Amino acid sequence: MQTSLRLAKKNLDRNGFLDIALDSRMDIRTAIANLKRQKQILVLAHYYVHPDLIAIADHVGDSLELALKARASEHRIIVVIGVHFMAETVKVFNPDKKILLPDFNAGCSFLTACPAPEFRRYKEQYPDHVVVGYIKSSAAFKTQCDIICTAANAKAIIDHIPRDTPIIFGPDKHLGHYLKKVCQREHMRVWEGHCMVHETYQMEDIQTLQEQYPEAITIAHPECPLPLLEIADYIGSAQQLLDYSQASNSNTFIVAATPGIVRNMQSLSPEKTFIQAQPIASDSCNDCPHMKLNTLEKLYLCMEYELPEIHLDIHIMEDAMLPLERMMEIQV
């Protein structure tokens, strides 16, 4: 086992995931279930990963929900099927637990668009501003924030800050500009990052679908561009979109959000019709390429060898937890 583990670490250093051949005769789902039971591993998955992975997970949710599920659990080993910043957030909430991620290469365009050192230099230009950070960010970025928000509670967080207080918001420009408008915050600076998936949805594409399906309700994630949000009937986080689609009397929806959430909507409301927004000028799929790096094979190897593991400096975790705690204190 020690020799095998050393080989695994070598392969991990080179690839960011465990590149080890599996027996083609293996029943991968049964093997994963056995490891979960034998090692007492908690498996968490984000809404956007493949349905095969969602079916295996103990809990499915957004970034904050997964972190809170991990904290409430007695499990000491936790696998996060998602992207790197999500696993970091789980680690911040659970510093004494072993947090695993099937593929270290599962990143996020928000992180590449907002490197922590660059953001630090930017915020130093505006020392009188309150920094509100989106939860979809690295732990290093969170240490520079005064308070964190999610897509679900962002408006409440902004409204909680005194109206005469200037604000810096990052790293998502679309959510930031949406909040600046709906919260009527004239003195709000927005970092120009974006989600590479939601960026592809455009107002013109949605208008074309609205003409084709005049009976449909248009729902959108606030990471979409502002002109699109202005013609949506409902705007909300992944969980809010799910809840709305279930509760609504409408039977047809145009959805400006990733296909992962649309698959969940269809599963929860099979009698309803969900029309996935697609960029008309592109033949590409709108699934997040980082989320797609998660596979059953990588999940099995991650659980078997307990690698890759998320490691964060204790001071990073402590400093990142402070703005998260402030968010939790004012959530309604």
Contacts in CASP RR format, 6 or more apart in sequence:
PFRMAT RR
TARGET T0000
AUTHOR 0000-0000-0000
METHOD contacts of the structure
MODEL  1
MQTSLRLAKKNLDRNGFLDIALDSRMDIRTAIANLKRQKQILVLAHYYVH
PDLIAIADHVGDSLELALKARASEHRIIVVIGVHFMAETVKVFNPDKKIL
LPDFNAGCSFLTACPAPEFRRYKEQYPDHVVVGYIKSSAAFKTQCDIICT
AANAKAIIDHIPRDTPIIFGPDKHLGHYLKKVCQREHMRVWEGHCMVHET
YQMEDIQTLQEQYPEAITIAHPECPLPLLEIADYIGSAQQLLDYSQASNS
NTFIVAATPGIVRNMQSLSPEKTFIQAQPIASDSCNDCPHMKLNTLEKLY
LCMEYELPEIHLDIHIMEDAMLPLERMMEIQV
4 305 0 8 1.000
5 305 0 8 1.000
7 20 0 8 1.000
8 18 0 8 1.000
8 20 0 8 1.000
8 301 0 8 1.000
8 305 0 8 1.000
8 307 0 8 1.000
9 307 0 8 1.000
11 18 0 8 1.000
11 19 0 8 1.000
11 20 0 8 1.000
12 18 0 8 1.000
12 104 0 8 1.000
12 307 0 8 1.000
12 308 0 8 1.000
15 105 0 8 1.000
16 103 0 8 1.000
16 104 0 8 1.000
16 105 0 8 1.000
16 308 0 8 1.000
17 102 0 8 1.000
17 103 0 8 1.000
17 104 0 8 1.000
17 105 0 8 1.000
17 293 0 8 1.000
17 298 0 8 1.000
17 301 0 8 1.000
17 302 0 8 1.000
17 308 0 8 1.000
18 298 0 8 1.000
18 301 0 8 1.000
18 302 0 8 1.000
18 305 0 8 1.000
18 307 0 8 1.000
18 308 0 8 1.000
20 301 0 8 1.000
22 28 0 8 1.000
22 297 0 8 1.000
22 300 0 8 1.000
22 301 0 8 1.000
28 296 0 8 1.000
28 297 0 8 1.000
28 300 0 8 1.000
29 56 0 8 1.000
29 296 0 8 1.000
31 300 0 8 1.000
32 56 0 8 1.000
32 296 0 8 1.000
32 299 0 8 1.000
32 300 0 8 1.000
32 303 0 8 1.000
33 56 0 8 1.000
35 41 0 8 1.000
35 300 0 8 1.000
35 303 0 8 1.000
35 304 0 8 1.000
36 43 0 8 1.000
36 58 0 8 1.000
36 303 0 8 1.000
39 77 0 8 1.000
39 303 0 8 1.000
40 75 0 8 1.000
40 76 0 8 1.000
40 77 0 8 1.000
41 75 0 8 1.000
41 77 0 8 1.000
41 78 0 8 1.000
41 79 0 8 1.000
41 303 0 8 1.000
42 58 0 8 1.000
42 59 0 8 1.000
42 69 0 8 1.000
42 70 0 8 1.000
42 73 0 8 1.000
42 75 0 8 1.000
42 77 0 8 1.000
42 78 0 8 1.000
42 79 0 8 1.000
43 56 0 8 1.000
43 57 0 8 1.000
43 58 0 8 1.000
43 59 0 8 1.000
43 78 0 8 1.000
43 79 0 8 1.000
43 81 0 8 1.000
43 299 0 8 1.000
44 57 0 8 1.000
44 58 0 8 1.000
44 59 0 8 1.000
44 60 0 8 1.000
44 61 0 8 1.000
44 66 0 8 1.000
44 69 0 8 1.000
44 70 0 8 1.000
44 78 0 8 1.000
44 79 0 8 1.000
44 80 0 8 1.000
44 81 0 8 1.000
44 90 0 8 1.000
45 53 0 8 1.000
45 54 0 8 1.000
45 56 0 8 1.000
45 57 0 8 1.000
45 59 0 8 1.000
45 60 0 8 1.000
45 61 0 8 1.000
45 66 0 8 1.000
45 80 0 8 1.000
45 81 0 8 1.000
45 82 0 8 1.000
46 60 0 8 1.000
46 61 0 8 1.000
46 62 0 8 1.000
46 63 0 8 1.000
46 66 0 8 1.000
46 81 0 8 1.000
46 82 0 8 1.000
46 83 0 8 1.000
46 86 0 8 1.000
46 291 0 8 1.000
47 54 0 8 1.000
47 60 0 8 1.000
47 61 0 8 1.000
47 62 0 8 1.000
47 238 0 8 1.000
47 239 0 8 1.000
47 242 0 8 1.000
47 260 0 8 1.000
47 261 0 8 1.000
47 264 0 8 1.000
48 82 0 8 1.000
48 238 0 8 1.000
48 258 0 8 1.000
48 260 0 8 1.000
48 261 0 8 1.000
48 287 0 8 1.000
48 288 0 8 1.000
48 291 0 8 1.000
49 81 0 8 1.000
49 82 0 8 1.000
49 260 0 8 1.000
49 291 0 8 1.000
49 294 0 8 1.000
50 292 0 8 1.000
50 294 0 8 1.000
50 295 0 8 1.000
51 263 0 8 1.000
51 267 0 8 1.000
52 296 0 8 1.000
53 81 0 8 1.000
53 294 0 8 1.000
53 295 0 8 1.000
53 296 0 8 1.000
53 299 0 8 1.000
54 60 0 8 1.000
54 264 0 8 1.000
56 296 0 8 1.000
56 299 0 8 1.000
57 81 0 8 1.000
58 69 0 8 1.000
59 65 0 8 1.000
59 66 0 8 1.000
59 69 0 8 1.000
60 264 0 8 1.000
61 238 0 8 1.000
61 239 0 8 1.000
62 150 0 8 1.000
62 151 0 8 1.000
62 152 0 8 1.000
62 237 0 8 1.000
62 238 0 8 1.000
62 239 0 8 1.000
63 85 0 8 1.000
63 86 0 8 1.000
63 89 0 8 1.000
63 135 0 8 1.000
63 136 0 8 1.000
63 150 0 8 1.000
64 89 0 8 1.000
64 135 0 8 1.000
64 150 0 8 1.000
65 239 0 8 1.000
66 80 0 8 1.000
66 86 0 8 1.000
66 89 0 8 1.000
66 90 0 8 1.000
67 89 0 8 1.000
67 90 0 8 1.000
67 92 0 8 1.000
67 93 0 8 1.000
67 94 0 8 1.000
68 93 0 8 1.000
70 78 0 8 1.000
70 90 0 8 1.000
70 93 0 8 1.000
70 94 0 8 1.000
70 97 0 8 1.000
70 99 0 8 1.000
71 93 0 8 1.000
71 94 0 8 1.000
75 97 0 8 1.000
76 97 0 8 1.000
76 98 0 8 1.000
77 97 0 8 1.000
77 98 0 8 1.000
77 100 0 8 1.000
77 306 0 8 1.000
78 90 0 8 1.000
78 94 0 8 1.000
78 97 0 8 1.000
78 98 0 8 1.000
78 99 0 8 1.000
78 100 0 8 1.000
79 100 0 8 1.000
79 101 0 8 1.000
79 102 0 8 1.000
79 299 0 8 1.000
79 302 0 8 1.000
79 303 0 8 1.000
80 86 0 8 1.000
80 87 0 8 1.000
80 90 0 8 1.000
80 99 0 8 1.000
80 100 0 8 1.000
80 101 0 8 1.000
81 102 0 8 1.000
81 294 0 8 1.000
81 299 0 8 1.000
82 101 0 8 1.000
82 102 0 8 1.000
82 106 0 8 1.000
82 290 0 8 1.000
82 291 0 8 1.000
82 294 0 8 1.000
83 106 0 8 1.000
83 107 0 8 1.000
83 108 0 8 1.000
83 288 0 8 1.000
83 290 0 8 1.000
83 291 0 8 1.000
84 101 0 8 1.000
84 104 0 8 1.000
84 106 0 8 1.000
84 107 0 8 1.000
84 108 0 8 1.000
84 111 0 8 1.000
84 138 0 8 1.000
84 310 0 8 1.000
85 107 0 8 1.000
85 108 0 8 1.000
85 110 0 8 1.000
85 111 0 8 1.000
85 136 0 8 1.000
85 137 0 8 1.000
85 138 0 8 1.000
85 139 0 8 1.000
87 99 0 8 1.000
87 100 0 8 1.000
87 101 0 8 1.000
87 310 0 8 1.000
88 138 0 8 1.000
88 139 0 8 1.000
88 310 0 8 1.000
88 312 0 8 1.000
89 135 0 8 1.000
89 139 0 8 1.000
89 324 0 8 1.000
90 99 0 8 1.000
90 310 0 8 1.000
91 97 0 8 1.000
91 99 0 8 1.000
91 139 0 8 1.000
91 310 0 8 1.000
91 312 0 8 1.000
91 317 0 8 1.000
92 139 0 8 1.000
92 142 0 8 1.000
92 312 0 8 1.000
92 317 0 8 1.000
92 320 0 8 1.000
92 321 0 8 1.000
92 324 0 8 1.000
93 321 0 8 1.000
93 324 0 8 1.000
95 312 0 8 1.000
95 314 0 8 1.000
95 317 0 8 1.000
98 306 0 8 1.000
98 309 0 8 1.000
99 309 0 8 1.000
99 310 0 8 1.000
100 302 0 8 1.000
100 303 0 8 1.000
100 306 0 8 1.000
100 307 0 8 1.000
100 308 0 8 1.000
100 309 0 8 1.000
100 310 0 8 1.000
101 302 0 8 1.000
101 308 0 8 1.000
101 309 0 8 1.000
101 310 0 8 1.000
102 293 0 8 1.000
102 294 0 8 1.000
102 295 0 8 1.000
102 298 0 8 1.000
102 299 0 8 1.000
102 301 0 8 1.000
102 302 0 8 1.000
102 308 0 8 1.000
103 293 0 8 1.000
103 294 0 8 1.000
103 298 0 8 1.000
103 308 0 8 1.000
104 308 0 8 1.000
105 290 0 8 1.000
105 293 0 8 1.000
106 290 0 8 1.000
106 291 0 8 1.000
106 293 0 8 1.000
106 294 0 8 1.000
107 290 0 8 1.000
108 136 0 8 1.000
108 195 0 8 1.000
108 290 0 8 1.000
109 193 0 8 1.000
109 194 0 8 1.000
109 195 0 8 1.000
109 196 0 8 1.000
110 134 0 8 1.000
110 136 0 8 1.000
110 137 0 8 1.000
110 171 0 8 1.000
110 172 0 8 1.000
110 193 0 8 1.000
110 194 0 8 1.000
110 195 0 8 1.000
111 137 0 8 1.000
111 138 0 8 1.000
111 141 0 8 1.000
111 171 0 8 1.000
113 171 0 8 1.000
113 192 0 8 1.000
113 193 0 8 1.000
113 194 0 8 1.000
114 137 0 8 1.000
114 141 0 8 1.000
114 170 0 8 1.000
114 171 0 8 1.000
114 191 0 8 1.000
114 193 0 8 1.000
116 138 0 8 1.000
116 140 0 8 1.000
116 141 0 8 1.000
116 143 0 8 1.000
116 144 0 8 1.000
119 141 0 8 1.000
119 144 0 8 1.000
119 170 0 8 1.000
119 171 0 8 1.000
119 191 0 8 1.000
120 144 0 8 1.000
122 168 0 8 1.000
122 191 0 8 1.000
123 129 0 8 1.000
123 131 0 8 1.000
123 144 0 8 1.000
123 168 0 8 1.000
126 166 0 8 1.000
126 168 0 8 1.000
126 189 0 8 1.000
128 166 0 8 1.000
129 165 0 8 1.000
129 166 0 8 1.000
129 167 0 8 1.000
129 168 0 8 1.000
129 189 0 8 1.000
130 146 0 8 1.000
130 147 0 8 1.000
130 161 0 8 1.000
130 165 0 8 1.000
130 166 0 8 1.000
130 167 0 8 1.000
130 168 0 8 1.000
131 144 0 8 1.000
131 145 0 8 1.000
131 146 0 8 1.000
131 147 0 8 1.000
131 167 0 8 1.000
131 168 0 8 1.000
132 145 0 8 1.000
132 146 0 8 1.000
132 147 0 8 1.000
132 148 0 8 1.000
132 149 0 8 1.000
132 154 0 8 1.000
132 157 0 8 1.000
132 158 0 8 1.000
132 161 0 8 1.000
132 167 0 8 1.000
132 168 0 8 1.000
132 169 0 8 1.000
132 170 0 8 1.000
133 141 0 8 1.000
133 142 0 8 1.000
133 145 0 8 1.000
133 147 0 8 1.000
133 148 0 8 1.000
133 149 0 8 1.000
133 169 0 8 1.000
133 170 0 8 1.000
133 171 0 8 1.000
133 323 0 8 1.000
134 148 0 8 1.000
134 149 0 8 1.000
134 150 0 8 1.000
134 151 0 8 1.000
134 154 0 8 1.000
134 169 0 8 1.000
134 170 0 8 1.000
134 171 0 8 1.000
134 172 0 8 1.000
134 175 0 8 1.000
135 148 0 8 1.000
135 149 0 8 1.000
135 150 0 8 1.000
135 324 0 8 1.000
136 171 0 8 1.000
136 172 0 8 1.000
136 195 0 8 1.000
137 170 0 8 1.000
137 171 0 8 1.000
139 312 0 8 1.000
139 316 0 8 1.000
139 317 0 8 1.000
139 320 0 8 1.000
140 316 0 8 1.000
140 320 0 8 1.000
141 171 0 8 1.000
142 148 0 8 1.000
142 319 0 8 1.000
142 320 0 8 1.000
142 323 0 8 1.000
142 324 0 8 1.000
143 316 0 8 1.000
143 319 0 8 1.000
143 320 0 8 1.000
145 323 0 8 1.000
146 323 0 8 1.000
146 326 0 8 1.000
147 157 0 8 1.000
147 161 0 8 1.000
147 323 0 8 1.000
147 326 0 8 1.000
147 327 0 8 1.000
148 323 0 8 1.000
148 324 0 8 1.000
148 326 0 8 1.000
148 327 0 8 1.000
149 157 0 8 1.000
149 158 0 8 1.000
149 327 0 8 1.000
150 237 0 8 1.000
150 327 0 8 1.000
151 175 0 8 1.000
151 221 0 8 1.000
151 222 0 8 1.000
151 223 0 8 1.000
151 236 0 8 1.000
151 237 0 8 1.000
151 238 0 8 1.000
151 240 0 8 1.000
152 236 0 8 1.000
152 237 0 8 1.000
152 239 0 8 1.000
152 240 0 8 1.000
153 327 0 8 1.000
153 331 0 8 1.000
153 332 0 8 1.000
154 175 0 8 1.000
154 179 0 8 1.000
154 222 0 8 1.000
155 179 0 8 1.000
155 182 0 8 1.000
155 183 0 8 1.000
156 330 0 8 1.000
156 331 0 8 1.000
156 332 0 8 1.000
157 327 0 8 1.000
157 330 0 8 1.000
158 167 0 8 1.000
158 169 0 8 1.000
158 179 0 8 1.000
158 183 0 8 1.000
158 185 0 8 1.000
158 188 0 8 1.000
159 183 0 8 1.000
160 330 0 8 1.000
161 167 0 8 1.000
163 185 0 8 1.000
164 187 0 8 1.000
165 187 0 8 1.000
166 187 0 8 1.000
166 188 0 8 1.000
166 189 0 8 1.000
167 185 0 8 1.000
167 187 0 8 1.000
167 188 0 8 1.000
167 189 0 8 1.000
168 188 0 8 1.000
168 189 0 8 1.000
168 190 0 8 1.000
168 191 0 8 1.000
169 175 0 8 1.000
169 176 0 8 1.000
169 179 0 8 1.000
169 180 0 8 1.000
169 188 0 8 1.000
169 189 0 8 1.000
169 190 0 8 1.000
169 191 0 8 1.000
170 176 0 8 1.000
170 190 0 8 1.000
170 191 0 8 1.000
170 193 0 8 1.000
171 191 0 8 1.000
171 193 0 8 1.000
172 191 0 8 1.000
172 193 0 8 1.000
172 194 0 8 1.000
172 195 0 8 1.000
172 223 0 8 1.000
173 190 0 8 1.000
173 191 0 8 1.000
173 192 0 8 1.000
173 193 0 8 1.000
173 194 0 8 1.000
174 194 0 8 1.000
174 195 0 8 1.000
174 198 0 8 1.000
174 199 0 8 1.000
174 222 0 8 1.000
174 223 0 8 1.000
174 224 0 8 1.000
174 225 0 8 1.000
174 226 0 8 1.000
174 229 0 8 1.000
175 222 0 8 1.000
175 223 0 8 1.000
176 188 0 8 1.000
176 190 0 8 1.000
177 190 0 8 1.000
177 226 0 8 1.000
178 222 0 8 1.000
178 226 0 8 1.000
178 229 0 8 1.000
178 235 0 8 1.000
179 185 0 8 1.000
179 188 0 8 1.000
179 222 0 8 1.000
180 188 0 8 1.000
180 190 0 8 1.000
181 226 0 8 1.000
194 223 0 8 1.000
195 223 0 8 1.000
196 288 0 8 1.000
196 289 0 8 1.000
197 258 0 8 1.000
197 286 0 8 1.000
197 287 0 8 1.000
197 288 0 8 1.000
198 221 0 8 1.000
198 223 0 8 1.000
198 224 0 8 1.000
198 225 0 8 1.000
198 256 0 8 1.000
198 257 0 8 1.000
198 258 0 8 1.000
199 225 0 8 1.000
200 279 0 8 1.000
200 282 0 8 1.000
200 284 0 8 1.000
200 286 0 8 1.000
201 220 0 8 1.000
201 224 0 8 1.000
201 225 0 8 1.000
201 228 0 8 1.000
201 256 0 8 1.000
201 277 0 8 1.000
201 279 0 8 1.000
201 286 0 8 1.000
202 225 0 8 1.000
202 227 0 8 1.000
202 228 0 8 1.000
202 279 0 8 1.000
203 225 0 8 1.000
203 227 0 8 1.000
203 228 0 8 1.000
203 230 0 8 1.000
203 231 0 8 1.000
204 280 0 8 1.000
205 277 0 8 1.000
205 278 0 8 1.000
205 279 0 8 1.000
205 280 0 8 1.000
206 218 0 8 1.000
206 220 0 8 1.000
206 228 0 8 1.000
206 231 0 8 1.000
206 232 0 8 1.000
206 254 0 8 1.000
206 256 0 8 1.000
206 277 0 8 1.000
207 231 0 8 1.000
208 280 0 8 1.000
209 216 0 8 1.000
209 218 0 8 1.000
209 254 0 8 1.000
209 275 0 8 1.000
209 277 0 8 1.000
210 216 0 8 1.000
210 218 0 8 1.000
210 231 0 8 1.000
210 254 0 8 1.000
213 252 0 8 1.000
213 254 0 8 1.000
213 275 0 8 1.000
215 250 0 8 1.000
215 252 0 8 1.000
216 250 0 8 1.000
216 252 0 8 1.000
216 253 0 8 1.000
216 254 0 8 1.000
216 273 0 8 1.000
216 275 0 8 1.000
217 233 0 8 1.000
217 234 0 8 1.000
217 248 0 8 1.000
217 250 0 8 1.000
217 252 0 8 1.000
217 253 0 8 1.000
217 254 0 8 1.000
218 231 0 8 1.000
218 232 0 8 1.000
218 233 0 8 1.000
218 234 0 8 1.000
218 253 0 8 1.000
218 254 0 8 1.000
218 256 0 8 1.000
219 232 0 8 1.000
219 233 0 8 1.000
219 234 0 8 1.000
219 235 0 8 1.000
219 236 0 8 1.000
219 241 0 8 1.000
219 244 0 8 1.000
219 245 0 8 1.000
219 253 0 8 1.000
219 254 0 8 1.000
219 255 0 8 1.000
219 256 0 8 1.000
219 257 0 8 1.000
220 228 0 8 1.000
220 229 0 8 1.000
220 232 0 8 1.000
220 234 0 8 1.000
220 235 0 8 1.000
220 236 0 8 1.000
220 255 0 8 1.000
220 256 0 8 1.000
220 257 0 8 1.000
221 235 0 8 1.000
221 236 0 8 1.000
221 237 0 8 1.000
221 238 0 8 1.000
221 241 0 8 1.000
221 256 0 8 1.000
221 257 0 8 1.000
221 258 0 8 1.000
221 261 0 8 1.000
222 229 0 8 1.000
222 235 0 8 1.000
222 236 0 8 1.000
222 237 0 8 1.000
224 232 0 8 1.000
224 256 0 8 1.000
224 257 0 8 1.000
228 256 0 8 1.000
229 235 0 8 1.000
232 256 0 8 1.000
234 241 0 8 1.000
234 244 0 8 1.000
236 244 0 8 1.000
238 257 0 8 1.000
238 261 0 8 1.000
241 255 0 8 1.000
241 257 0 8 1.000
241 261 0 8 1.000
241 265 0 8 1.000
242 261 0 8 1.000
242 264 0 8 1.000
242 265 0 8 1.000
242 268 0 8 1.000
245 253 0 8 1.000
245 255 0 8 1.000
245 265 0 8 1.000
245 268 0 8 1.000
245 269 0 8 1.000
245 272 0 8 1.000
245 274 0 8 1.000
246 265 0 8 1.000
246 268 0 8 1.000
246 269 0 8 1.000
250 272 0 8 1.000
251 271 0 8 1.000
251 272 0 8 1.000
251 273 0 8 1.000
252 272 0 8 1.000
252 273 0 8 1.000
252 275 0 8 1.000
253 265 0 8 1.000
253 272 0 8 1.000
253 273 0 8 1.000
253 274 0 8 1.000
253 275 0 8 1.000
254 275 0 8 1.000
254 277 0 8 1.000
255 261 0 8 1.000
255 262 0 8 1.000
255 265 0 8 1.000
255 274 0 8 1.000
255 275 0 8 1.000
255 276 0 8 1.000
255 277 0 8 1.000
256 277 0 8 1.000
257 277 0 8 1.000
258 286 0 8 1.000
258 287 0 8 1.000
258 288 0 8 1.000
259 276 0 8 1.000
259 285 0 8 1.000
259 286 0 8 1.000
259 287 0 8 1.000
260 287 0 8 1.000
262 274 0 8 1.000
262 276 0 8 1.000
265 272 0 8 1.000
265 274 0 8 1.000
266 272 0 8 1.000
266 274 0 8 1.000
276 286 0 8 1.000
277 286 0 8 1.000
278 286 0 8 1.000
279 286 0 8 1.000
301 307 0 8 1.000
302 308 0 8 1.000
312 320 0 8 1.000
END
